């Protein structure tokens, strides 16, 4: 009888150890992975229980420690809850893109989660989800399991020793002792397991405070908000959906306004609206090269809070077709719209007091310009060079100087109107204007002759007339 009980008890122990391992292996078998270069770790590439609403990734598969989740591994996964191990060090691009995930259970701490190298768009398309930090690492779980096994083994050895020293007792006494020992060991093991499970997984009622936004969402990145339980201090985190805002803002040195300083790397929006304020302060500047080479951008809305467009702000925005510069803008720096080859029309307001060299150079689709500056010291230097489609140019009565290369290469312009306020015209100002036939000058012939002109101001242009208020000046064809 004693031998039978020992056999049954031993079988019970073996099954207790093997069944969980078999269950875990069954879950692991459905995951796909690749072994990393170090030969001891692996990266999960897909698979898993995608037909259910829960997916659990273990800390190791087939003896390889799980440290990574590959690009697109679980994109469009239908699981609503995913459990991730604290052994992770990297999550790839679009790893969970478009998935139905609502809750991520991470077996480590918040700091361990933050230490994981995540691709910028790892969660692209996940509308709204939260992350729960279980607060314990996989290693501690493994250690606890080993400790339980050792304790059980030790209990068995002690019982065997007692049985050997009790051979002289009666069979009934032996059975009673064995049953008592078995019951005690079972109870002890059950209590230990229950306590461990309760400590690690049992849920209890929380008293959470208000949500605090810890990371603002942007156009293609989720934000983050957290709240803390006042009773136990547990932190709960939820992710906020993308908002469509793709710009970064920088506070000015004096702390009174914001500057548009950058645009999100992978943003491909065709239309962008710049906010008039940020964090309660006005947005006054569009920084240097913010939109440079944004070939997908077709329209930009500039608010009337902006006063300055900095160096090369929209350089080579080759698809930009629509642009309105508000009356609040006073400065357009060098090359601000250089090479915006799809821009068709522009009105430069009379609030402008400065316009840098080559600000609108190579805008090859530009057909109409209206310039009405107030500042009588403002000159135009190469600003519209090589705008080959330009047909109409109207200059305000406060322009005093037309600088070098100002309108060079205007292939389609047939007439330009110039006010009598102009006092100088620089080199190549109207060079290579193939279709230009005449200039309408709102002044007398004497005033035209008094203008200081570079010798090559109309190099390789074929216009023949300057129409003045008191007559026409005729040039020989050059």
Secondary structure, 3 states (H helix, E strand, C coil): CHHHHHHHHHHHHHHHHHHHHHHHHHHHHCEEEEECCCCCEEEEEEECCCCCCEEECCCEECCEEEEEECCCCCCCCCCCEEEECCCCCEECCCCCCCCCCCEEEECCCHHHHHHCEECCCCCCCCCCEEEEECCCCHHHHHHHHHHHHHHHHHHHHHHHHHHHHCCCCCHHHHHHHHHHHHHHHHHHHHHHHHHHHHHHHCCCCCCECCCEEEECCCCCCCEEEEEEECCCCCEEEEEECCCCCCEEEEECCCCCCEEEEEECCCCCCCEEECCCEECCEEEEEECCCCCCCCCCCCEEECCCCCCEECCCCCCCCCCCCEEECCCCCCEECCCCCCCCCCCCEEEECCCCCEECCCCCCCCCCCCEEEECCCCCCCEECCCCCCCCCCCEEEECCCCCEECCCCCCCCCCCCEEEEECCCCEECCCCCCCCCCCCEEEEECCHHHHHHCEECCCCCCCCCCCEEEECCEEEECCCC
